[in-house]
Amino acid sequence: MDRSYAYLRVVGRSNVAAVTDAFGIQPAKSWSVGDTRSRGGVYDFSHWQTAEFEGPSLDDAVRALVDFIEQAGLDFSRLPTDFDATIQCVGYHEDQSPGFHFEADLVRRLGRMGLAIDFDLYCHAEQ
């Protein structure tokens, strides 16, 4: 089954409560340095993320995430300096990747945010 989604990921070294305070919204998933991992050990970095925004294509998923960021009024200049934000894009495909295409307007909107964009693209075709 194909699946395309995107989310905002914020990582750093301080407690993630600082990110929640800066944005004024609760994360969908988070942990802080020193928290216990589910499989043992402790995290050596902090992680804060939004919900995953799915779409029929990666383009649609990213557009939905950008809409959310803009509507929520997330101000990245308010993030503590030891945190970095990334637009995380993920695509799982059974046979082949359909690729993606960002319209010029979406590229402009992403550019105004000034964030890194990371793509994780997977194809699980049977050989």
Backbone as JSON Lines, residues from 0, in Angstrom:
{"i":0,"aa":"M","n":[0.85,-1.19,0.0],"ca":[0.0,0.0,0.0],"c":[0.89,1.24,0.0]}
{"i":1,"aa":"D","n":[0.63,2.17,-0.89],"ca":[1.37,3.42,-0.94],"c":[0.92,4.34,0.18]}
{"i":2,"aa":"R","n":[1.86,5.1,0.72],"ca":[1.53,6.08,1.76],"c":[2.49,7.25,1.64]}
{"i":3,"aa":"S","n":[1.93,8.46,1.63],"ca":[2.72,9.68,1.59],"c":[2.27,10.58,2.72]}
{"i":4,"aa":"Y","n":[3.23,11.09,3.5],"ca":[2.89,11.99,4.59],"c":[4.05,12.93,4.89]}
{"i":5,"aa":"A","n":[3.72,13.99,5.62],"ca":[4.72,14.99,6.0],"c":[4.4,15.48,7.4]}
{"i":6,"aa":"Y","n":[5.44,15.89,8.12],"ca":[5.25,16.45,9.46],"c":[6.39,17.41,9.76]}
{"i":7,"aa":"L","n":[6.17,18.25,10.76],"ca":[7.2,19.16,11.22],"c":[7.95,18.48,12.35]}
{"i":8,"aa":"R","n":[9.26,18.43,12.23],"ca":[10.13,17.79,13.22],"c":[11.07,18.85,13.78]}
{"i":9,"aa":"V","n":[11.15,18.94,15.1],"ca":[12.04,19.89,15.75],"c":[12.94,19.1,16.7]}
{"i":10,"aa":"V","n":[14.25,19.22,16.54],"ca":[15.19,18.51,17.4],"c":[16.17,19.48,18.04]}
{"i":11,"aa":"G","n":[16.62,19.1,19.23],"ca":[17.57,19.95,19.95],"c":[18.1,19.26,21.18]}
{"i":12,"aa":"R","n":[18.62,20.07,22.1],"ca":[19.27,19.53,23.29],"c":[18.54,19.87,24.59]}
{"i":13,"aa":"S","n":[17.61,20.83,24.55],"ca":[16.89,21.25,25.76],"c":[15.6,20.46,25.9]}
{"i":14,"aa":"N","n":[14.86,20.75,26.95],"ca":[13.57,20.13,27.17],"c":[12.59,20.61,26.1]}
{"i":15,"aa":"V","n":[11.79,19.69,25.55],"ca":[10.85,20.04,24.48],"c":[9.73,20.96,24.95]}
{"i":16,"aa":"A","n":[9.58,21.14,26.24],"ca":[8.57,22.09,26.74],"c":[8.85,23.48,26.19]}
{"i":17,"aa":"A","n":[10.11,23.79,25.91],"ca":[10.47,25.09,25.35],"c":[9.89,25.26,23.94]}
{"i":18,"aa":"V","n":[9.83,24.18,23.18],"ca":[9.25,24.23,21.83],"c":[7.73,24.4,21.93]}
{"i":19,"aa":"T","n":[7.11,23.64,22.82],"ca":[5.67,23.77,23.03],"c":[5.32,25.2,23.45]}
{"i":20,"aa":"D","n":[6.11,25.78,24.34],"ca":[5.88,27.17,24.77],"c":[6.05,28.14,23.61]}
{"i":21,"aa":"A","n":[7.06,27.93,22.77],"ca":[7.32,28.84,21.64],"c":[6.19,28.79,20.62]}
{"i":22,"aa":"F","n":[5.65,27.6,20.36],"ca":[4.61,27.44,19.34],"c":[3.2,27.6,19.9]}
{"i":23,"aa":"G","n":[3.02,27.32,21.18],"ca":[1.69,27.42,21.78],"c":[0.76,26.29,21.39]}
{"i":24,"aa":"I","n":[1.32,25.17,20.92],"ca":[0.51,23.98,20.6],"c":[1.23,22.75,21.15]}
{"i":25,"aa":"Q","n":[0.45,21.71,21.41],"ca":[1.0,20.46,21.91],"c":[1.53,19.62,20.75]}
{"i":26,"aa":"P","n":[2.6,18.88,20.98],"ca":[3.11,18.0,19.94],"c":[2.27,16.73,19.82]}
{"i":27,"aa":"A","n":[2.36,16.07,18.67],"ca":[1.74,14.76,18.51],"c":[2.64,13.69,19.12]}
{"i":28,"aa":"K","n":[3.95,13.96,19.12],"ca":[4.94,13.04,19.68],"c":[6.12,13.87,20.16]}
{"i":29,"aa":"S","n":[6.68,13.51,21.3],"ca":[7.86,14.25,21.78],"c":[8.61,13.44,22.84]}
{"i":30,"aa":"W","n":[9.88,13.79,23.01],"ca":[10.69,13.31,24.12],"c":[11.82,14.31,24.33]}
{"i":31,"aa":"S","n":[12.43,14.26,25.49],"ca":[13.53,15.16,25.83],"c":[14.79,14.35,26.14]}
{"i":32,"aa":"V","n":[15.92,15.01,26.04],"ca":[17.19,14.39,26.41],"c":[17.04,13.75,27.79]}
{"i":33,"aa":"G","n":[17.48,12.51,27.9],"ca":[17.42,11.81,29.18],"c":[16.17,10.98,29.39]}
{"i":34,"aa":"D","n":[15.12,11.18,28.55],"ca":[13.93,10.34,28.67],"c":[14.29,8.91,28.27]}
{"i":35,"aa":"T","n":[13.58,7.95,28.85],"ca":[13.83,6.54,28.58],"c":[13.21,6.12,27.25]}
{"i":36,"aa":"R","n":[14.0,5.43,26.43],"ca":[13.51,4.88,25.16],"c":[12.65,3.65,25.46]}
{"i":37,"aa":"S","n":[11.68,3.37,24.59],"ca":[10.8,2.22,24.8],"c":[11.55,0.89,24.76]}
{"i":38,"aa":"R","n":[12.66,0.84,24.05],"ca":[13.44,-0.4,23.94],"c":[14.69,-0.38,24.81]}
{"i":39,"aa":"G","n":[14.71,0.52,25.8],"ca":[15.85,0.61,26.7],"c":[16.79,1.74,26.32]}
{"i":40,"aa":"G","n":[17.58,2.17,27.27],"ca":[18.49,3.28,27.04],"c":[17.75,4.6,27.19]}
{"i":41,"aa":"V","n":[18.47,5.67,26.94],"ca":[17.88,7.0,27.04],"c":[18.18,7.8,25.78]}
{"i":42,"aa":"Y","n":[17.31,8.76,25.51],"ca":[17.51,9.64,24.35],"c":[18.64,10.62,24.63]}
{"i":43,"aa":"D","n":[19.48,10.85,23.6],"ca":[20.54,11.83,23.73],"c":[20.23,13.1,22.94]}
{"i":44,"aa":"F","n":[18.98,13.23,22.49],"ca":[18.49,14.44,21.83],"c":[17.01,14.59,22.14]}
{"i":45,"aa":"S","n":[16.51,15.79,22.01],"ca":[15.09,16.07,22.21],"c":[14.39,16.12,20.86]}
{"i":46,"aa":"H","n":[13.13,15.7,20.83],"ca":[12.36,15.6,19.58],"c":[10.93,16.05,19.85]}
{"i":47,"aa":"W","n":[10.43,16.93,18.98],"ca":[9.06,17.45,19.06],"c":[8.51,17.37,17.65]}
{"i":48,"aa":"Q","n":[7.3,16.84,17.47],"ca":[6.74,16.79,16.12],"c":[5.24,16.99,16.11]}
{"i":49,"aa":"T","n":[4.76,17.48,14.96],"ca":[3.33,17.63,14.72],"c":[2.75,16.27,14.33]}
{"i":50,"aa":"A","n":[1.45,16.26,14.12],"ca":[0.79,15.1,13.54],"c":[1.33,14.89,12.13]}
{"i":51,"aa":"E","n":[1.1,13.7,11.6],"ca":[1.47,13.4,10.22],"c":[0.33,13.81,9.31]}
{"i":52,"aa":"F","n":[0.64,14.59,8.29],"ca":[-0.36,15.03,7.32],"c":[-0.22,14.16,6.08]}
{"i":53,"aa":"E","n":[-1.26,13.35,5.82],"ca":[-1.23,12.42,4.69],"c":[-1.91,13.04,3.48]}
{"i":54,"aa":"G","n":[-1.54,12.54,2.32],"ca":[-2.18,12.97,1.09],"c":[-2.05,11.89,0.04]}
{"i":55,"aa":"P","n":[-2.82,11.99,-1.04],"ca":[-2.7,11.0,-2.11],"c":[-1.33,11.06,-2.79]}
{"i":56,"aa":"S","n":[-0.65,12.2,-2.66],"ca":[0.71,12.35,-3.17],"c":[1.53,13.09,-2.12]}
{"i":57,"aa":"L","n":[2.84,13.03,-2.27],"ca":[3.71,13.76,-1.34],"c":[3.47,15.26,-1.45]}
{"i":58,"aa":"D","n":[3.19,15.74,-2.65],"ca":[2.9,17.16,-2.86],"c":[1.71,17.59,-2.0]}
{"i":59,"aa":"D","n":[0.65,16.79,-2.02],"ca":[-0.55,17.1,-1.24],"c":[-0.28,17.06,0.26]}
{"i":60,"aa":"A","n":[0.51,16.09,0.7],"ca":[0.83,15.97,2.13],"c":[1.62,17.19,2.6]}
{"i":61,"aa":"V","n":[2.61,17.62,1.83],"ca":[3.41,18.79,2.2],"c":[2.55,20.04,2.2]}
{"i":62,"aa":"R","n":[1.68,20.17,1.2],"ca":[0.78,21.33,1.14],"c":[-0.12,21.38,2.38]}
{"i":63,"aa":"A","n":[-0.63,20.24,2.82],"ca":[-1.48,20.19,4.02],"c":[-0.67,20.59,5.26]}
{"i":64,"aa":"L","n":[0.56,20.16,5.36],"ca":[1.41,20.54,6.49],"c":[1.7,22.04,6.47]}
{"i":65,"aa":"V","n":[2.02,22.57,5.31],"ca":[2.29,24.01,5.19],"c":[1.04,24.81,5.55]}
{"i":66,"aa":"D","n":[-0.13,24.35,5.1],"ca":[-1.39,25.01,5.48],"c":[-1.52,25.04,7.01]}
{"i":67,"aa":"F","n":[-1.25,23.91,7.66],"ca":[-1.34,23.83,9.12],"c":[-0.37,24.81,9.78]}
{"i":68,"aa":"I","n":[0.87,24.82,9.34],"ca":[1.89,25.71,9.93],"c":[1.46,27.16,9.8]}
{"i":69,"aa":"E","n":[0.97,27.53,8.62],"ca":[0.55,28.92,8.41],"c":[-0.69,29.25,9.24]}
{"i":70,"aa":"Q","n":[-1.67,28.37,9.25],"ca":[-2.91,28.63,10.02],"c":[-2.64,28.69,11.52]}
{"i":71,"aa":"A","n":[-1.71,27.86,12.0],"ca":[-1.36,27.86,13.43],"c":[-0.48,29.06,13.79]}
{"i":72,"aa":"G","n":[0.04,29.74,12.78],"ca":[0.89,30.9,13.02],"c":[2.2,30.55,13.71]}
{"i":73,"aa":"L","n":[2.78,29.39,13.37],"ca":[4.03,28.98,14.0],"c":[5.14,29.94,13.6]}
{"i":74,"aa":"D","n":[5.79,30.5,14.59],"ca":[6.86,31.48,14.39],"c":[8.18,30.82,14.76]}
{"i":75,"aa":"F","n":[8.95,30.44,13.75],"ca":[10.19,29.71,13.97],"c":[11.28,30.56,14.6]}
{"i":76,"aa":"S","n":[11.13,31.86,14.54],"ca":[12.1,32.74,15.19],"c":[11.99,32.65,16.72]}
{"i":77,"aa":"R","n":[10.89,32.1,17.21],"ca":[10.69,31.97,18.66],"c":[11.3,30.69,19.22]}
{"i":78,"aa":"L","n":[11.77,29.8,18.35],"ca":[12.38,28.57,18.83],"c":[13.67,28.87,19.58]}
{"i":79,"aa":"P","n":[13.94,28.15,20.66],"ca":[15.23,28.3,21.33],"c":[16.36,28.01,20.33]}
{"i":80,"aa":"T","n":[17.48,28.67,20.5],"ca":[18.57,28.57,19.52],"c":[19.17,27.17,19.4]}
{"i":81,"aa":"D","n":[18.97,26.31,20.39],"ca":[19.54,24.97,20.29],"c":[18.57,23.97,19.64]}
{"i":82,"aa":"F","n":[17.5,24.46,19.02],"ca":[16.57,23.6,18.3],"c":[16.57,23.95,16.82]}
{"i":83,"aa":"D","n":[16.43,22.92,15.99],"ca":[16.33,23.08,14.54],"c":[15.05,22.41,14.06]}
{"i":84,"aa":"A","n":[14.34,23.09,13.15],"ca":[13.09,22.56,12.61],"c":[13.31,22.07,11.18]}
{"i":85,"aa":"T","n":[12.62,20.99,10.85],"ca":[12.7,20.37,9.53],"c":[11.32,19.96,9.06]}
{"i":86,"aa":"I","n":[11.04,20.19,7.79],"ca":[9.86,19.62,7.15],"c":[10.26,18.2,6.76]}
{"i":87,"aa":"Q","n":[9.62,17.21,7.37],"ca":[9.97,15.81,7.12],"c":[8.94,15.22,6.16]}
{"i":88,"aa":"C","n":[9.4,14.73,5.01],"ca":[8.54,14.17,3.98],"c":[8.83,12.68,3.83]}
{"i":89,"aa":"V","n":[7.78,11.85,3.82],"ca":[7.97,10.41,3.77],"c":[7.05,9.81,2.7]}
{"i":90,"aa":"G","n":[7.62,8.96,1.88],"ca":[6.83,8.25,0.87],"c":[7.16,6.77,0.86]}
{"i":91,"aa":"Y","n":[6.15,5.94,1.04],"ca":[6.29,4.49,0.94],"c":[5.54,4.06,-0.32]}
{"i":92,"aa":"H","n":[6.19,3.26,-1.17],"ca":[5.57,2.83,-2.42],"c":[5.81,1.34,-2.62]}
{"i":93,"aa":"E","n":[4.77,0.65,-3.1],"ca":[4.88,-0.79,-3.31],"c":[5.66,-1.14,-4.56]}
{"i":94,"aa":"D","n":[5.38,-0.47,-5.65],"ca":[5.99,-0.84,-6.92],"c":[7.07,0.13,-7.36]}
{"i":95,"aa":"Q","n":[6.69,1.38,-7.52],"ca":[7.65,2.4,-7.93],"c":[7.2,3.75,-7.41]}
{"i":96,"aa":"S","n":[8.15,4.63,-7.23],"ca":[7.83,5.97,-6.74],"c":[7.24,6.8,-7.87]}
{"i":97,"aa":"P","n":[6.12,7.45,-7.6],"ca":[5.55,8.31,-8.63],"c":[6.27,9.64,-8.74]}
{"i":98,"aa":"G","n":[7.27,9.86,-7.88],"ca":[7.96,11.15,-7.85],"c":[7.08,12.18,-7.17]}
{"i":99,"aa":"F","n":[7.51,13.42,-7.23],"ca":[6.71,14.5,-6.67],"c":[7.04,15.78,-7.41]}
{"i":100,"aa":"H","n":[6.12,16.72,-7.33],"ca":[6.27,18.0,-8.02],"c":[5.7,19.08,-7.13]}
{"i":101,"aa":"F","n":[6.52,20.03,-6.72],"ca":[6.04,21.15,-5.92],"c":[5.79,22.34,-6.82]}
{"i":102,"aa":"E","n":[4.54,22.8,-6.85],"ca":[4.2,23.99,-7.61],"c":[4.99,25.19,-7.08]}
{"i":103,"aa":"A","n":[5.17,26.21,-7.91],"ca":[5.97,27.39,-7.53],"c":[5.44,28.05,-6.27]}
{"i":104,"aa":"D","n":[4.11,28.11,-6.11],"ca":[3.55,28.74,-4.91],"c":[3.94,27.99,-3.65]}
{"i":105,"aa":"L","n":[3.92,26.66,-3.7],"ca":[4.32,25.87,-2.54],"c":[5.8,26.08,-2.23]}
{"i":106,"aa":"V","n":[6.63,26.15,-3.24],"ca":[8.06,26.4,-3.04],"c":[8.28,27.76,-2.39]}
{"i":107,"aa":"R","n":[7.53,28.78,-2.82],"ca":[7.64,30.11,-2.2],"c":[7.23,30.05,-0.72]}
{"i":108,"aa":"R","n":[6.13,29.36,-0.44],"ca":[5.66,29.25,0.95],"c":[6.69,28.53,1.81]}
{"i":109,"aa":"L","n":[7.26,27.45,1.3],"ca":[8.3,26.74,2.03],"c":[9.53,27.63,2.23]}
{"i":110,"aa":"G","n":[9.9,28.37,1.21],"ca":[11.06,29.25,1.3],"c":[10.91,30.31,2.38]}
{"i":111,"aa":"R","n":[9.71,30.84,2.53],"ca":[9.47,31.87,3.56],"c":[9.69,31.3,4.97]}
{"i":112,"aa":"M","n":[9.5,30.0,5.12],"ca":[9.69,29.38,6.44],"c":[11.17,29.25,6.78]}
{"i":113,"aa":"G","n":[12.01,29.12,5.76],"ca":[13.44,29.02,6.0],"c":[13.88,27.75,6.71]}
{"i":114,"aa":"L","n":[13.17,26.65,6.46],"ca":[13.47,25.39,7.15],"c":[14.16,24.4,6.23]}
{"i":115,"aa":"A","n":[14.85,23.45,6.84],"ca":[15.38,22.32,6.09],"c":[14.2,21.44,5.66]}
{"i":116,"aa":"I","n":[14.39,20.72,4.56],"ca":[13.38,19.77,4.09],"c":[14.09,18.44,3.88]}
{"i":117,"aa":"D","n":[13.56,17.38,4.48],"ca":[14.17,16.06,4.39],"c":[13.18,15.11,3.72]}
{"i":118,"aa":"F","n":[13.67,14.32,2.77],"ca":[12.84,13.35,2.07],"c":[13.31,11.94,2.38]}
{"i":119,"aa":"D","n":[12.41,11.11,2.88],"ca":[12.65,9.69,3.07],"c":[11.7,8.96,2.13]}
{"i":120,"aa":"L","n":[12.25,8.37,1.06],"ca":[11.45,7.72,0.03],"c":[11.82,6.25,-0.02]}
{"i":121,"aa":"Y","n":[10.82,5.38,0.07],"ca":[11.04,3.95,0.13],"c":[10.21,3.24,-0.94]}
{"i":122,"aa":"C","n":[10.78,2.21,-1.54],"ca":[10.06,1.37,-2.48],"c":[10.26,-0.07,-2.06]}
{"i":123,"aa":"H","n":[9.16,-0.76,-1.85],"ca":[9.2,-2.15,-1.37],"c":[8.72,-3.12,-2.45]}
{"i":124,"aa":"A","n":[9.23,-2.94,-3.63],"ca":[8.81,-3.82,-4.73],"c":[9.34,-5.22,-4.49]}
{"i":125,"aa":"E","n":[8.53,-6.21,-4.87],"ca":[9.0,-7.6,-4.79],"c":[9.93,-7.85,-5.96]}
{"i":126,"aa":"Q","n":[11.04,-8.51,-5.69],"ca":[12.05,-8.77,-6.73],"c":[11.76,-10.07,-7.45]}
